[in-house]
Amino acid sequence: MSILSSVQATDGIRWITGFLDGPDRTAEPLWRAVTGGEWSPRRGPDGAFATLVPPDGDAYLRVQVTGDGPARAHLDLHVADVPAHTRRAGELGAVVVSAEPGLTVLRSPAGLPFCLVTWHGETARPAPVTGDAGRSLVDQMCLDIPRPVFDTEADFWSVLTGWTRLHGASDEFDALVRPDGMPLRLLLQRIGGTLPGMHLDLASDDRRAEVARHLALGAAHAYDGRDWTTLRDPAGRVYCVTDRRPDTGGPA
């Protein structure tokens, strides 16, 4: 089967979920407060999984207690036909780690973990949360990709999702153009070193005030960029607060 025929046999990414993986539940109170959501009942072995149910719209953030390893993030791509998309991902260079009905765990060509899961009709992107710091929204997953493999990895994600790749104004970032209503944008960042990763980003009306809110909730300051601030949640997981508009994801 060719890549083209596999792409034609599938009908695209219907929804996207950001997963927060960590050894324990240390960071969960922060993420609940930041998003204004409520945790679903725990599920899975030893209650390892929970969904962050937003005040409105469909859920797109979940947690997984791994019991060991560093705190990190990964993506779930929701599709109508998991086997067809699994074949497609393999043709594009992904490696299957495990599979069961409705779920395939994979690694991208650069080694980033992600899952293909069955779509259950999610369509409604939640609105920004409004508080004393203004509006904010978790709306972006940044893929941190080593420079030597950046183009291969960026093309993989663009073809797999069907989202157009845009080159950024600087050499550091590219982005994929998400369909209307998709809850998470994909930002692609060129990094030094050899280890790829993922982290979540928030868009905010007032970055300074939003960062202060996160610090009061237990986050730690790591770095100030030109239009973003890098923080660590209580589990040590890196994420960023940015100056982008929470309603559109575009520049402030």
C-alpha positions as CSV (number, residue, x, y, z in Angstrom):
1,M,0.0,0.0,0.0
2,S,1.4,3.4,-0.9
3,I,1.3,6.4,1.5
4,L,-1.1,8.2,-0.9
5,S,-3.6,5.3,-1.0
6,S,-3.4,5.0,2.8
7,V,-4.1,8.8,3.2
8,Q,-7.0,8.6,0.8
9,A,-8.5,5.7,2.8
10,T,-8.7,7.7,6.0
11,D,-10.7,10.8,6.9
12,G,-8.4,12.9,9.0
13,I,-7.8,13.8,12.6
14,R,-11.1,14.5,14.2
15,W,-9.9,15.7,17.7
16,I,-6.7,16.0,19.7
17,T,-6.0,15.5,23.3
18,G,-3.0,16.7,25.4
19,F,-1.9,14.1,28.0
20,L,0.1,15.0,31.1
21,D,2.1,12.0,32.1
22,G,3.8,11.9,35.5
23,P,5.0,9.6,38.3
24,D,2.2,10.8,40.7
25,R,-0.6,13.3,41.1
26,T,1.5,16.1,42.5
27,A,0.7,18.6,39.6
28,E,-3.0,17.8,39.3
29,P,-4.3,20.6,41.6
30,L,-2.4,23.2,39.6
31,W,-3.9,22.1,36.2
32,R,-7.4,21.9,37.6
33,A,-7.1,25.5,38.9
34,V,-5.4,26.8,35.8
35,T,-8.0,25.5,33.5
36,G,-11.1,26.0,35.7
37,G,-12.1,22.3,35.0
38,E,-13.1,19.4,37.2
39,W,-11.5,16.0,37.3
40,S,-13.6,13.1,36.1
41,P,-13.8,9.9,38.1
42,R,-10.5,8.0,38.0
43,R,-10.2,5.0,35.7
44,G,-7.8,2.3,34.6
45,P,-5.4,0.3,36.8
46,D,-5.0,1.9,40.2
47,G,-7.0,5.0,39.0
48,A,-4.1,6.0,36.7
49,F,-6.2,8.0,34.3
50,A,-8.5,11.0,34.6
51,T,-10.0,13.6,32.3
52,L,-10.0,17.3,32.9
53,V,-13.6,18.2,32.2
54,P,-13.8,21.9,31.0
55,P,-16.5,24.3,32.1
56,D,-17.9,24.2,28.5
57,G,-17.1,22.3,25.4
58,D,-15.5,18.9,25.0
59,A,-12.6,17.6,27.0
60,Y,-9.1,17.7,25.5
61,L,-6.7,17.4,28.5
62,R,-6.1,14.2,30.4
63,V,-3.6,12.8,33.0
64,Q,-1.9,9.5,33.4
65,V,0.0,8.4,36.5
66,T,2.9,6.4,35.3
67,G,4.5,5.5,38.7
68,D,8.0,6.3,37.5
69,G,10.0,8.3,34.9
70,P,10.0,12.1,34.4
71,A,6.8,14.2,34.1
72,R,6.2,14.9,30.4
73,A,3.4,15.3,27.9
74,H,2.1,13.4,24.9
75,L,-0.6,13.7,22.2
76,D,-3.6,11.5,21.5
77,L,-5.0,11.9,17.9
78,H,-8.7,10.9,17.7
79,V,-9.7,9.2,14.5
80,A,-12.6,7.3,13.0
81,D,-10.5,4.4,11.9
82,V,-7.6,3.5,14.2
83,P,-6.2,0.6,12.1
84,A,-6.1,2.7,8.9
85,H,-4.4,5.6,10.6
86,T,-1.9,3.2,12.3
87,R,-1.0,1.8,8.9
88,R,-0.6,5.4,7.6
89,A,1.6,6.4,10.5
90,G,3.8,3.3,9.9
91,E,4.2,4.2,6.3
92,L,5.3,7.7,7.3
93,G,8.0,6.3,9.7
94,A,6.3,5.8,13.0
95,V,6.9,2.7,15.1
96,V,4.1,0.8,16.8
97,V,4.8,0.2,20.5
98,S,1.6,-1.5,21.4
99,A,-2.0,-1.9,20.1
100,E,-5.4,-3.0,21.3
101,P,-8.9,-2.3,20.0
102,G,-9.4,1.5,19.7
103,L,-5.9,2.4,20.8
104,T,-2.4,2.3,19.2
105,V,0.6,3.6,21.0
106,L,3.4,4.8,18.7
107,R,6.7,6.7,18.5
108,S,7.3,9.3,15.8
109,P,10.4,9.1,13.6
110,A,12.2,11.3,16.1
111,G,11.0,9.2,19.1
112,L,8.1,11.3,20.4
113,P,5.4,9.1,22.0
114,F,1.8,9.6,20.8
115,C,-1.4,7.6,20.5
116,L,-4.1,7.0,17.9
117,V,-7.5,6.5,19.6
118,T,-11.1,6.1,18.5
119,W,-13.0,9.4,18.1
120,H,-16.2,9.6,20.1
121,G,-17.8,12.7,18.5
122,E,-15.9,15.5,20.2
123,T,-16.3,18.8,18.3
124,A,-16.7,21.7,20.7
125,R,-13.5,23.6,21.5
126,P,-13.7,25.1,25.1
127,A,-13.7,28.8,25.5
128,P,-11.0,30.7,27.3
129,V,-11.2,30.8,31.1
130,T,-11.7,34.3,32.5
131,G,-10.4,35.4,35.9
132,D,-8.5,38.1,37.8
133,A,-5.5,37.7,35.4
134,G,-7.8,38.1,32.3
135,R,-8.5,35.3,29.9
136,S,-6.3,32.3,29.3
137,L,-6.5,28.9,27.6
138,V,-4.3,25.8,27.2
139,D,-4.4,25.8,23.4
140,Q,-1.0,24.6,22.1
141,M,1.3,21.6,22.2
142,C,4.9,22.4,21.4
143,L,6.9,19.7,19.8
144,D,10.6,20.2,20.8
145,I,12.6,18.6,18.0
146,P,16.4,18.4,17.7
147,R,17.7,20.4,14.7
148,P,19.3,17.5,12.8
149,V,15.9,15.7,12.5
150,F,13.6,18.7,12.5
151,D,12.5,18.7,8.8
152,T,11.8,15.0,8.7
153,E,9.9,15.1,12.0
154,A,7.9,18.3,11.0
155,D,6.9,16.7,7.6
156,F,5.8,13.6,9.4
157,W,3.4,15.5,11.7
158,S,2.1,17.6,8.8
159,V,1.4,14.6,6.6
160,L,0.0,12.5,9.4
161,T,-2.5,15.2,10.5
162,G,-3.1,16.7,7.1
163,W,-2.3,20.2,8.5
164,T,-0.3,22.6,6.5
165,R,3.2,23.4,7.8
166,L,4.0,27.1,8.1
167,H,7.6,28.4,8.5
168,G,7.9,30.9,11.3
169,A,9.3,34.4,11.2
170,S,12.4,33.2,13.0
171,D,14.5,30.0,12.4
172,E,13.3,28.6,15.8
173,F,9.7,27.8,15.1
174,D,7.3,26.4,12.5
175,A,3.6,25.6,13.1
176,L,0.9,23.4,11.7
177,V,-2.4,25.1,10.7
178,R,-5.1,23.4,12.7
179,P,-8.7,23.1,11.5
180,D,-11.3,25.4,12.9
181,G,-12.5,24.1,16.3
182,M,-9.5,21.9,17.0
183,P,-8.5,22.5,20.7
184,L,-4.7,22.3,20.3
185,R,-2.4,24.0,17.8
186,L,0.9,22.2,17.1
187,L,4.0,24.4,17.4
188,L,7.3,22.9,16.2
189,Q,10.5,24.1,17.9
190,R,14.0,23.5,16.8
191,I,16.2,22.7,19.9
192,G,19.8,21.8,20.6
193,G,20.7,18.4,22.0
194,T,19.4,15.0,20.9
195,L,16.3,14.3,23.1
196,P,12.9,15.3,21.7
197,G,10.0,16.3,23.9
198,M,6.6,17.9,24.1
199,H,5.1,20.6,26.3
200,L,1.8,22.5,26.7
201,D,1.4,26.2,26.1
202,L,-1.2,28.6,27.3
203,A,-2.4,31.7,25.5
204,S,-3.1,34.7,27.8
205,D,-4.3,38.3,27.7
206,D,-1.9,39.4,30.4
207,R,1.2,37.2,30.6
208,R,2.6,38.9,33.7
209,A,-0.6,38.5,35.7
210,E,-1.1,34.9,34.4
211,V,2.4,33.9,35.4
212,A,1.9,35.3,38.9
213,R,-1.3,33.2,39.2
214,H,0.6,30.1,38.2
215,L,3.4,30.8,40.7
216,A,0.9,31.2,43.5
217,L,-0.5,27.8,42.5
218,G,2.9,26.1,42.9
219,A,4.6,26.5,39.6
220,A,8.3,27.5,39.4
221,H,9.8,30.1,37.1
222,A,12.3,28.8,34.6
223,Y,12.9,31.3,31.8
224,D,11.6,34.5,30.2
225,G,11.5,34.6,26.4
226,R,10.6,37.5,24.1
227,D,6.8,36.7,24.2
228,W,6.6,33.7,26.5
229,T,7.5,32.6,30.0
230,T,8.7,29.0,30.7
231,L,7.5,27.5,34.0
232,R,7.6,24.1,35.7
233,D,4.6,22.6,37.4
234,P,4.9,20.9,40.8
235,A,5.9,17.6,39.1
236,G,8.8,19.4,37.3
237,R,7.0,19.4,33.9
238,V,7.9,22.3,31.6
239,Y,5.2,24.4,30.1
240,C,4.8,28.0,28.8
241,V,2.5,31.0,29.2
242,T,2.5,33.1,26.0
243,D,1.3,36.4,24.8
244,R,-1.0,34.9,22.1
245,R,-4.7,35.7,22.1
246,P,-6.8,33.1,23.9
247,D,-9.7,33.3,21.6
248,T,-7.8,32.8,18.3
249,G,-4.3,31.6,19.3
250,G,-2.9,34.4,17.1
251,P,-0.4,37.1,18.1
252,A,-1.6,39.5,20.9
